[in-house]
Amino acid sequence: MSVEFVKETAELFKVLGDFTRLKIVNSLKEKELSVRQISEAVEISQSLTSHQLKKLKDYGIVKSRKEGITNYYSIKDNHVLEIYLNALEHVSECN
């Protein structure tokens, strides 16, 4: 495994290591949501939600689609969801 590949993996964990971004991932684990719905679910402003969603999208963790003027977000693929769910399971077993 190359050093570059390990660095990219570390970046993935850094992006997912933010509490707010993890709350967003958690809100999207079952269904697609609009920015407004996500901001309500994680209890932060729509502006901050959009900022965090951009980081998640830039790293390929979430994807978006536009319907009219509304952007909807969802988890990009099952790999990300599996990482998140495995981390939850690990934490619950350690407690």
Biopython code that builds the backbone (N, CA, C, O; Angstrom):
import numpy as np
from Bio.PDB.StructureBuilder import StructureBuilder

atoms = [
    (1, "MET", "N", (0.847, -1.174, 0.000)),
    (1, "MET", "CA", (0.000, 0.000, 0.000)),
    (1, "MET", "C", (0.898, 1.244, 0.000)),
    (1, "MET", "O", (1.842, 1.343, 0.785)),
    (2, "SER", "N", (0.591, 2.179, -0.883)),
    (2, "SER", "CA", (1.432, 3.360, -1.025)),
    (2, "SER", "C", (1.188, 4.361, 0.106)),
    (2, "SER", "O", (0.133, 4.363, 0.741)),
    (3, "VAL", "N", (2.182, 5.201, 0.338)),
    (3, "VAL", "CA", (2.071, 6.254, 1.349)),
    (3, "VAL", "C", (0.941, 7.210, 0.977)),
    (3, "VAL", "O", (0.214, 7.681, 1.852)),
    (4, "GLU", "N", (0.791, 7.495, -0.300)),
    (4, "GLU", "CA", (-0.270, 8.404, -0.755)),
    (4, "GLU", "C", (-1.654, 7.847, -0.420)),
    (4, "GLU", "O", (-2.546, 8.587, -0.006)),
    (5, "PHE", "N", (-1.820, 6.555, -0.601)),
    (5, "PHE", "CA", (-3.092, 5.904, -0.278)),
    (5, "PHE", "C", (-3.385, 6.008, 1.215)),
    (5, "PHE", "O", (-4.528, 6.246, 1.607)),
    (6, "VAL", "N", (-2.371, 5.832, 2.042)),
    (6, "VAL", "CA", (-2.539, 5.954, 3.492)),
    (6, "VAL", "C", (-2.889, 7.393, 3.865)),
    (6, "VAL", "O", (-3.724, 7.621, 4.740)),
    (7, "LYS", "N", (-2.258, 8.359, 3.210)),
    (7, "LYS", "CA", (-2.578, 9.771, 3.462)),
    (7, "LYS", "C", (-4.033, 10.077, 3.114)),
    (7, "LYS", "O", (-4.721, 10.767, 3.866)),
    (8, "GLU", "N", (-4.499, 9.565, 1.976)),
    (8, "GLU", "CA", (-5.891, 9.779, 1.579)),
    (8, "GLU", "C", (-6.859, 9.147, 2.578)),
    (8, "GLU", "O", (-7.917, 9.709, 2.861)),
    (9, "THR", "N", (-6.503, 8.001, 3.101)),
    (9, "THR", "CA", (-7.338, 7.346, 4.113)),
    (9, "THR", "C", (-7.373, 8.178, 5.385)),
    (9, "THR", "O", (-8.422, 8.306, 6.017)),
    (10, "ALA", "N", (-6.234, 8.743, 5.762)),
    (10, "ALA", "CA", (-6.189, 9.622, 6.938)),
    (10, "ALA", "C", (-7.074, 10.845, 6.724)),
    (10, "ALA", "O", (-7.734, 11.301, 7.658)),
    (11, "GLU", "N", (-7.095, 11.379, 5.510)),
    (11, "GLU", "CA", (-7.955, 12.530, 5.201)),
    (11, "GLU", "C", (-9.433, 12.161, 5.346)),
    (11, "GLU", "O", (-10.228, 12.958, 5.842)),
    (12, "LEU", "N", (-9.794, 10.961, 4.915)),
    (12, "LEU", "CA", (-11.179, 10.512, 5.075)),
    (12, "LEU", "C", (-11.559, 10.516, 6.546)),
    (12, "LEU", "O", (-12.626, 11.007, 6.913)),
    (13, "PHE", "N", (-10.690, 9.970, 7.391)),
    (13, "PHE", "CA", (-10.985, 9.948, 8.821)),
    (13, "PHE", "C", (-11.003, 11.353, 9.416)),
    (13, "PHE", "O", (-11.757, 11.618, 10.352)),
    (14, "LYS", "N", (-10.187, 12.245, 8.889)),
    (14, "LYS", "CA", (-10.198, 13.626, 9.373)),
    (14, "LYS", "C", (-11.531, 14.295, 9.047)),
    (14, "LYS", "O", (-12.109, 14.979, 9.892)),
    (15, "VAL", "N", (-12.011, 14.100, 7.839)),
    (15, "VAL", "CA", (-13.294, 14.681, 7.445)),
    (15, "VAL", "C", (-14.418, 14.092, 8.291)),
    (15, "VAL", "O", (-15.300, 14.822, 8.743)),
    (16, "LEU", "N", (-14.392, 12.788, 8.507)),
    (16, "LEU", "CA", (-15.424, 12.141, 9.314)),
    (16, "LEU", "C", (-15.226, 12.365, 10.812)),
    (16, "LEU", "O", (-16.121, 12.062, 11.602)),
    (17, "GLY", "N", (-14.081, 12.884, 11.211)),
    (17, "GLY", "CA", (-13.768, 13.084, 12.618)),
    (17, "GLY", "C", (-14.402, 14.320, 13.238)),
    (17, "GLY", "O", (-14.231, 14.567, 14.432)),
    (18, "ASP", "N", (-15.117, 15.086, 12.461)),
    (18, "ASP", "CA", (-15.771, 16.296, 12.958)),
    (18, "ASP", "C", (-17.161, 15.941, 13.479)),
    (18, "ASP", "O", (-17.934, 15.279, 12.786)),
    (19, "PHE", "N", (-17.482, 16.378, 14.695)),
    (19, "PHE", "CA", (-18.766, 16.050, 15.337)),
    (19, "PHE", "C", (-19.964, 16.480, 14.494)),
    (19, "PHE", "O", (-20.904, 15.706, 14.312)),
    (20, "THR", "N", (-19.937, 17.701, 13.981)),
    (20, "THR", "CA", (-21.057, 18.199, 13.181)),
    (20, "THR", "C", (-21.228, 17.387, 11.908)),
    (20, "THR", "O", (-22.351, 17.035, 11.546)),
    (21, "ARG", "N", (-20.132, 17.086, 11.225)),
    (21, "ARG", "CA", (-20.231, 16.301, 9.996)),
    (21, "ARG", "C", (-20.732, 14.890, 10.281)),
    (21, "ARG", "O", (-21.478, 14.326, 9.480)),
    (22, "LEU", "N", (-20.334, 14.317, 11.405)),
    (22, "LEU", "CA", (-20.850, 12.988, 11.757)),
    (22, "LEU", "C", (-22.342, 13.045, 12.058)),
    (22, "LEU", "O", (-23.075, 12.113, 11.725)),
    (23, "LYS", "N", (-22.798, 14.120, 12.681)),
    (23, "LYS", "CA", (-24.241, 14.263, 12.913)),
    (23, "LYS", "C", (-24.985, 14.342, 11.582)),
    (23, "LYS", "O", (-26.086, 13.807, 11.451)),
    (24, "ILE", "N", (-24.390, 15.003, 10.607)),
    (24, "ILE", "CA", (-25.004, 15.084, 9.282)),
    (24, "ILE", "C", (-25.052, 13.700, 8.641)),
    (24, "ILE", "O", (-26.086, 13.302, 8.105)),
    (25, "VAL", "N", (-23.946, 12.968, 8.693)),
    (25, "VAL", "CA", (-23.919, 11.605, 8.155)),
    (25, "VAL", "C", (-24.993, 10.760, 8.837)),
    (25, "VAL", "O", (-25.707, 10.002, 8.180)),
    (26, "ASN", "N", (-25.100, 10.897, 10.155)),
    (26, "ASN", "CA", (-26.112, 10.144, 10.893)),
    (26, "ASN", "C", (-27.524, 10.488, 10.410)),
    (26, "ASN", "O", (-28.373, 9.606, 10.282)),
    (27, "SER", "N", (-27.768, 11.764, 10.146)),
    (27, "SER", "CA", (-29.107, 12.165, 9.702)),
    (27, "SER", "C", (-29.430, 11.611, 8.317)),
    (27, "SER", "O", (-30.599, 11.458, 7.963)),
    (28, "LEU", "N", (-28.400, 11.311, 7.539)),
    (28, "LEU", "CA", (-28.599, 10.827, 6.171)),
    (28, "LEU", "C", (-28.525, 9.305, 6.050)),
    (28, "LEU", "O", (-28.655, 8.767, 4.950)),
    (29, "LYS", "N", (-28.321, 8.613, 7.158)),
    (29, "LYS", "CA", (-28.071, 7.172, 7.065)),
    (29, "LYS", "C", (-29.255, 6.375, 6.540)),
    (29, "LYS", "O", (-29.072, 5.265, 6.042)),
    (30, "GLU", "N", (-30.465, 6.915, 6.639)),
    (30, "GLU", "CA", (-31.635, 6.158, 6.193)),
    (30, "GLU", "C", (-32.322, 6.737, 4.967)),
    (30, "GLU", "O", (-32.984, 6.014, 4.223)),
    (31, "LYS", "N", (-32.166, 8.048, 4.753)),
    (31, "LYS", "CA", (-32.870, 8.637, 3.613)),
    (31, "LYS", "C", (-32.248, 9.960, 3.195)),
    (31, "LYS", "O", (-31.485, 10.582, 3.933)),
    (32, "GLU", "N", (-32.601, 10.357, 1.998)),
    (32, "GLU", "CA", (-32.195, 11.631, 1.424)),
    (32, "GLU", "C", (-32.947, 12.762, 2.128)),
    (32, "GLU", "O", (-34.132, 12.637, 2.439)),
    (33, "LEU", "N", (-32.235, 13.876, 2.374)),
    (33, "LEU", "CA", (-32.847, 15.025, 3.039)),
    (33, "LEU", "C", (-32.428, 16.320, 2.355)),
    (33, "LEU", "O", (-31.380, 16.391, 1.714)),
    (34, "SER", "N", (-33.268, 17.344, 2.503)),
    (34, "SER", "CA", (-32.916, 18.678, 2.014)),
    (34, "SER", "C", (-31.993, 19.341, 3.033)),
    (34, "SER", "O", (-31.865, 18.873, 4.164)),
    (35, "VAL", "N", (-31.358, 20.425, 2.626)),
    (35, "VAL", "CA", (-30.494, 21.179, 3.535)),
    (35, "VAL", "C", (-31.287, 21.629, 4.757)),
    (35, "VAL", "O", (-30.797, 21.542, 5.883)),
    (36, "ARG", "N", (-32.502, 22.106, 4.540)),
    (36, "ARG", "CA", (-33.346, 22.543, 5.660)),
    (36, "ARG", "C", (-33.616, 21.391, 6.618)),
    (36, "ARG", "O", (-33.502, 21.559, 7.832)),
    (37, "GLN", "N", (-33.966, 20.240, 6.096)),
    (37, "GLN", "CA", (-34.240, 19.079, 6.942)),
    (37, "GLN", "C", (-32.998, 18.649, 7.719)),
    (37, "GLN", "O", (-33.088, 18.279, 8.890)),
    (38, "ILE", "N", (-31.850, 18.701, 7.068)),
    (38, "ILE", "CA", (-30.598, 18.332, 7.749)),
    (38, "ILE", "C", (-30.292, 19.330, 8.854)),
    (38, "ILE", "O", (-29.943, 18.941, 9.969)),
    (39, "SER", "N", (-30.421, 20.621, 8.546)),
    (39, "SER", "CA", (-30.101, 21.636, 9.559)),
    (39, "SER", "C", (-31.018, 21.502, 10.768)),
    (39, "SER", "O", (-30.580, 21.711, 11.899)),
    (40, "GLU", "N", (-32.275, 21.160, 10.548)),
    (40, "GLU", "CA", (-33.196, 20.937, 11.665)),
    (40, "GLU", "C", (-32.808, 19.677, 12.450)),
    (40, "GLU", "O", (-32.870, 19.664, 13.679)),
    (41, "ALA", "N", (-32.416, 18.638, 11.746)),
    (41, "ALA", "CA", (-32.064, 17.376, 12.406)),
    (41, "ALA", "C", (-30.814, 17.516, 13.270)),
    (41, "ALA", "O", (-30.733, 16.923, 14.345)),
    (42, "VAL", "N", (-29.846, 18.294, 12.806)),
    (42, "VAL", "CA", (-28.582, 18.420, 13.553)),
    (42, "VAL", "C", (-28.531, 19.703, 14.385)),
    (42, "VAL", "O", (-27.559, 19.961, 15.096)),
    (43, "GLU", "N", (-29.591, 20.497, 14.281)),
    (43, "GLU", "CA", (-29.753, 21.708, 15.093)),
    (43, "GLU", "C", (-28.635, 22.722, 14.904)),
    (43, "GLU", "O", (-28.051, 23.223, 15.865)),
    (44, "ILE", "N", (-28.351, 23.012, 13.621)),
    (44, "ILE", "CA", (-27.408, 24.079, 13.278)),
    (44, "ILE", "C", (-28.031, 24.903, 12.153)),
    (44, "ILE", "O", (-29.006, 24.479, 11.532)),
    (45, "SER", "N", (-27.465, 26.079, 11.895)),
    (45, "SER", "CA", (-28.012, 26.952, 10.857)),
    (45, "SER", "C", (-27.879, 26.313, 9.477)),
    (45, "SER", "O", (-27.032, 25.447, 9.256)),
    (46, "GLN", "N", (-28.736, 26.760, 8.552)),
    (46, "GLN", "CA", (-28.635, 26.253, 7.186)),
    (46, "GLN", "C", (-27.313, 26.636, 6.545)),
    (46, "GLN", "O", (-26.768, 25.884, 5.737)),
    (47, "SER", "N", (-26.800, 27.793, 6.902)),
    (47, "SER", "CA", (-25.513, 28.234, 6.364)),
    (47, "SER", "C", (-24.388, 27.294, 6.793)),
    (47, "SER", "O", (-23.582, 26.871, 5.964)),
    (48, "LEU", "N", (-24.330, 26.968, 8.082)),
    (48, "LEU", "CA", (-23.305, 26.046, 8.576)),
    (48, "LEU", "C", (-23.521, 24.649, 8.007)),
    (48, "LEU", "O", (-22.559, 23.947, 7.696)),
    (49, "THR", "N", (-24.777, 24.249, 7.871)),
    (49, "THR", "CA", (-25.079, 22.947, 7.275)),
    (49, "THR", "C", (-24.542, 22.880, 5.854)),
    (49, "THR", "O", (-23.903, 21.899, 5.476)),
    (50, "SER", "N", (-24.796, 23.912, 5.068)),
    (50, "SER", "CA", (-24.310, 23.949, 3.680)),
    (50, "SER", "C", (-22.792, 23.893, 3.626)),
    (50, "SER", "O", (-22.224, 23.203, 2.780)),
    (51, "HIS", "N", (-22.140, 24.610, 4.517)),
    (51, "HIS", "CA", (-20.674, 24.604, 4.579)),
    (51, "HIS", "C", (-20.144, 23.195, 4.860)),
    (51, "HIS", "O", (-19.206, 22.738, 4.207)),
    (52, "GLN", "N", (-20.745, 22.519, 5.826)),
    (52, "GLN", "CA", (-20.294, 21.171, 6.177)),
    (52, "GLN", "C", (-20.637, 20.171, 5.070)),
    (52, "GLN", "O", (-19.859, 19.256, 4.801)),
    (53, "LEU", "N", (-21.784, 20.337, 4.435)),
    (53, "LEU", "CA", (-22.147, 19.460, 3.324)),
    (53, "LEU", "C", (-21.177, 19.605, 2.156)),
    (53, "LEU", "O", (-20.876, 18.626, 1.473)),
    (54, "LYS", "N", (-20.687, 20.825, 1.924)),
    (54, "LYS", "CA", (-19.699, 21.026, 0.855)),
    (54, "LYS", "C", (-18.445, 20.213, 1.145)),
    (54, "LYS", "O", (-17.900, 19.572, 0.247)),
    (55, "LYS", "N", (-17.982, 20.235, 2.393)),
    (55, "LYS", "CA", (-16.793, 19.446, 2.747)),
    (55, "LYS", "C", (-17.047, 17.958, 2.546)),
    (55, "LYS", "O", (-16.194, 17.241, 2.021)),
    (56, "LEU", "N", (-18.218, 17.499, 2.963)),
    (56, "LEU", "CA", (-18.554, 16.084, 2.800)),
    (56, "LEU", "C", (-18.679, 15.714, 1.318)),
    (56, "LEU", "O", (-18.272, 14.626, 0.910)),
    (57, "LYS", "N", (-19.236, 16.610, 0.531)),
    (57, "LYS", "CA", (-19.391, 16.350, -0.903)),
    (57, "LYS", "C", (-18.040, 16.381, -1.611)),
    (57, "LYS", "O", (-17.760, 15.538, -2.463)),
    (58, "ASP", "N", (-17.207, 17.353, -1.255)),
    (58, "ASP", "CA", (-15.881, 17.459, -1.873)),
    (58, "ASP", "C", (-15.050, 16.197, -1.640)),
    (58, "ASP", "O", (-14.217, 15.837, -2.471)),
    (59, "TYR", "N", (-15.275, 15.536, -0.523)),
    (59, "TYR", "CA", (-14.520, 14.327, -0.234)),
    (59, "TYR", "C", (-15.246, 13.060, -0.682)),
    (59, "TYR", "O", (-14.765, 11.956, -0.430)),
    (60, "GLY", "N", (-16.375, 13.201, -1.331)),
    (60, "GLY", "CA", (-17.075, 12.048, -1.878)),
    (60, "GLY", "C", (-17.867, 11.241, -0.868)),
    (60, "GLY", "O", (-18.143, 10.061, -1.085)),
    (61, "ILE", "N", (-18.235, 11.877, 0.241)),
    (61, "ILE", "CA", (-18.982, 11.178, 1.285)),
    (61, "ILE", "C", (-20.483, 11.294, 1.044)),
    (61, "ILE", "O", (-21.233, 10.352, 1.304)),
    (62, "VAL", "N", (-20.920, 12.448, 0.550)),
    (62, "VAL", "CA", (-22.327, 12.628, 0.211)),
    (62, "VAL", "C", (-22.436, 13.041, -1.252)),
    (62, "VAL", "O", (-21.470, 13.489, -1.870)),
    (63, "LYS", "N", (-23.632, 12.878, -1.779)),
    (63, "LYS", "CA", (-23.944, 13.347, -3.131)),
    (63, "LYS", "C", (-25.191, 14.209, -3.028)),
    (63, "LYS", "O", (-25.922, 14.156, -2.039)),
    (64, "SER", "N", (-25.420, 15.004, -4.067)),
    (64, "SER", "CA", (-26.597, 15.877, -4.049)),
    (64, "SER", "C", (-27.325, 15.798, -5.378)),
    (64, "SER", "O", (-26.781, 15.401, -6.408)),
    (65, "ARG", "N", (-28.561, 16.190, -5.299)),
    (65, "ARG", "CA", (-29.364, 16.370, -6.510)),
    (65, "ARG", "C", (-30.248, 17.584, -6.280)),
    (65, "ARG", "O", (-30.625, 17.894, -5.150)),
    (66, "LYS", "N", (-30.566, 18.251, -7.352)),
    (66, "LYS", "CA", (-31.375, 19.464, -7.255)),
    (66, "LYS", "C", (-32.757, 19.183, -7.828)),
    (66, "LYS", "O", (-32.902, 18.589, -8.897)),
    (67, "GLU", "N", (-33.761, 19.625, -7.093)),
    (67, "GLU", "CA", (-35.146, 19.533, -7.546)),
    (67, "GLU", "C", (-35.745, 20.917, -7.372)),
    (67, "GLU", "O", (-36.015, 21.350, -6.252)),
    (68, "GLY", "N", (-35.949, 21.602, -8.475)),
    (68, "GLY", "CA", (-36.378, 22.998, -8.406)),
    (68, "GLY", "C", (-35.260, 23.826, -7.793)),
    (68, "GLY", "O", (-34.143, 23.848, -8.310)),
    (69, "ILE", "N", (-35.561, 24.512, -6.681)),
    (69, "ILE", "CA", (-34.533, 25.304, -5.996)),
    (69, "ILE", "C", (-33.970, 24.581, -4.769)),
    (69, "ILE", "O", (-33.133, 25.123, -4.047)),
    (70, "THR", "N", (-34.438, 23.359, -4.546)),
    (70, "THR", "CA", (-34.040, 22.621, -3.344)),
    (70, "THR", "C", (-32.972, 21.587, -3.663)),
    (70, "THR", "O", (-33.100, 20.805, -4.605)),
    (71, "ASN", "N", (-31.905, 21.603, -2.850)),
    (71, "ASN", "CA", (-30.860, 20.583, -2.949)),
    (71, "ASN", "C", (-31.143, 19.477, -1.946)),
    (71, "ASN", "O", (-31.433, 19.741, -0.779)),
    (72, "TYR", "N", (-31.058, 18.241, -2.410)),
    (72, "TYR", "CA", (-31.238, 17.073, -1.562)),
    (72, "TYR", "C", (-29.911, 16.329, -1.480)),
    (72, "TYR", "O", (-29.191, 16.201, -2.470)),
    (73, "TYR", "N", (-29.602, 15.842, -0.286)),
    (73, "TYR", "CA", (-28.345, 15.142, -0.055)),
    (73, "TYR", "C", (-28.602, 13.730, 0.435)),
    (73, "TYR", "O", (-29.602, 13.449, 1.096)),
    (74, "SER", "N", (-27.666, 12.846, 0.092)),
    (74, "SER", "CA", (-27.715, 11.468, 0.564)),
    (74, "SER", "C", (-26.273, 10.949, 0.651)),
    (74, "SER", "O", (-25.346, 11.553, 0.112)),
    (75, "ILE", "N", (-26.113, 9.825, 1.338)),
    (75, "ILE", "CA", (-24.802, 9.181, 1.421)),
    (75, "ILE", "C", (-24.434, 8.705, 0.020)),
    (75, "ILE", "O", (-25.267, 8.127, -0.678)),
    (76, "LYS", "N", (-23.199, 8.944, -0.393)),
    (76, "LYS", "CA", (-22.801, 8.633, -1.767)),
    (76, "LYS", "C", (-22.784, 7.136, -2.052)),
    (76, "LYS", "O", (-23.250, 6.701, -3.105)),
    (77, "ASP", "N", (-22.252, 6.347, -1.124)),
    (77, "ASP", "CA", (-22.238, 4.905, -1.356)),
    (77, "ASP", "C", (-22.211, 4.148, -0.032)),
    (77, "ASP", "O", (-22.018, 4.735, 1.032)),
    (78, "ASN", "N", (-22.404, 2.865, -0.118)),
    (78, "ASN", "CA", (-22.488, 2.044, 1.087)),
    (78, "ASN", "C", (-21.180, 1.944, 1.853)),
    (78, "ASN", "O", (-21.194, 1.649, 3.049)),
    (79, "HIS", "N", (-20.041, 2.182, 1.195)),
    (79, "HIS", "CA", (-18.760, 2.115, 1.900)),
    (79, "HIS", "C", (-18.714, 3.103, 3.056)),
    (79, "HIS", "O", (-18.300, 2.759, 4.163)),
    (80, "VAL", "N", (-19.139, 4.321, 2.794)),
    (80, "VAL", "CA", (-19.137, 5.361, 3.826)),
    (80, "VAL", "C", (-20.092, 4.983, 4.950)),
    (80, "VAL", "O", (-19.763, 5.112, 6.129)),
    (81, "LEU", "N", (-21.263, 4.521, 4.578)),
    (81, "LEU", "CA", (-22.242, 4.118, 5.578)),
    (81, "LEU", "C", (-21.711, 2.962, 6.428)),
    (81, "LEU", "O", (-21.902, 2.949, 7.644)),
    (82, "GLU", "N", (-21.052, 2.005, 5.801)),
    (82, "GLU", "CA", (-20.478, 0.876, 6.537)),
    (82, "GLU", "C", (-19.398, 1.333, 7.517)),
    (82, "GLU", "O", (-19.336, 0.836, 8.642)),
    (83, "ILE", "N", (-18.552, 2.268, 7.105)),
    (83, "ILE", "CA", (-17.519, 2.808, 7.999)),
    (83, "ILE", "C", (-18.185, 3.431, 9.224)),
    (83, "ILE", "O", (-17.780, 3.173, 10.358)),
    (84, "TYR", "N", (-19.198, 4.246, 8.991)),
    (84, "TYR", "CA", (-19.897, 4.916, 10.085)),
    (84, "TYR", "C", (-20.574, 3.907, 11.017)),
    (84, "TYR", "O", (-20.429, 3.986, 12.237)),
    (85, "LEU", "N", (-21.307, 2.968, 10.440)),
    (85, "LEU", "CA", (-22.006, 1.979, 11.261)),
    (85, "LEU", "C", (-21.041, 1.079, 12.022)),
    (85, "LEU", "O", (-21.308, 0.716, 13.168)),
    (86, "ASN", "N", (-19.921, 0.714, 11.399)),
    (86, "ASN", "CA", (-18.900, -0.078, 12.094)),
    (86, "ASN", "C", (-18.288, 0.696, 13.255)),
    (86, "ASN", "O", (-18.011, 0.127, 14.310)),
    (87, "ALA", "N", (-18.080, 1.988, 13.057)),
    (87, "ALA", "CA", (-17.544, 2.816, 14.142)),
    (87, "ALA", "C", (-18.533, 2.883, 15.303)),
    (87, "ALA", "O", (-18.130, 2.800, 16.464)),
    (88, "LEU", "N", (-19.826, 3.033, 14.999)),
    (88, "LEU", "CA", (-20.849, 3.044, 16.051)),
    (88, "LEU", "C", (-20.843, 1.726, 16.815)),
    (88, "LEU", "O", (-20.922, 1.706, 18.043)),
    (89, "GLU", "N", (-20.750, 0.633, 16.078)),
    (89, "GLU", "CA", (-20.739, -0.688, 16.714)),
    (89, "GLU", "C", (-19.505, -0.851, 17.606)),
    (89, "GLU", "O", (-19.598, -1.383, 18.712)),
    (90, "HIS", "N", (-18.366, -0.397, 17.126)),
    (90, "HIS", "CA", (-17.125, -0.479, 17.898)),
    (90, "HIS", "C", (-17.253, 0.297, 19.205)),
    (90, "HIS", "O", (-16.891, -0.205, 20.269)),
    (91, "VAL", "N", (-17.769, 1.525, 19.120)),
    (91, "VAL", "CA", (-17.924, 2.356, 20.315)),
    (91, "VAL", "C", (-18.899, 1.711, 21.309)),
    (91, "VAL", "O", (-18.659, 1.718, 22.517)),
    (92, "SER", "N", (-19.992, 1.159, 20.792)),
    (92, "SER", "CA", (-20.960, 0.545, 21.693)),
    (92, "SER", "C", (-20.382, -0.687, 22.380)),
    (92, "SER", "O", (-20.737, -0.970, 23.524)),
    (93, "GLU", "N", (-19.506, -1.421, 21.714)),
    (93, "GLU", "CA", (-18.881, -2.602, 22.330)),
    (93, "GLU", "C", (-17.827, -2.218, 23.357)),
    (93, "GLU", "O", (-17.545, -2.992, 24.272)),
    (94, "CYS", "N", (-17.247, -1.044, 23.219)),
    (94, "CYS", "CA", (-16.208, -0.597, 24.135)),
    (94, "CYS", "C", (-16.806, -0.002, 25.414)),
    (94, "CYS", "O", (-16.094, 0.163, 26.405)),
    (95, "ASN", "N", (-18.071, 0.313, 25.404)),
    (95, "ASN", "CA", (-18.718, 0.928, 26.575)),
    (95, "ASN", "C", (-19.382, -0.091, 27.452)),
    (95, "ASN", "O", (-19.969, 0.264, 28.475)),
]
sb = StructureBuilder()
sb.init_structure("model")
sb.init_model(0)
sb.init_chain("A")
sb.init_seg("    ")
for serial, (resi, resn, name, xyz) in enumerate(atoms, 1):
    if name == "N":
        sb.init_residue(resn, " ", resi, " ")
    sb.init_atom(name, np.array(xyz, "f"), 0.0, 1.0, " ", f" {name:<3s}", serial, name[0])
structure = sb.get_structure()
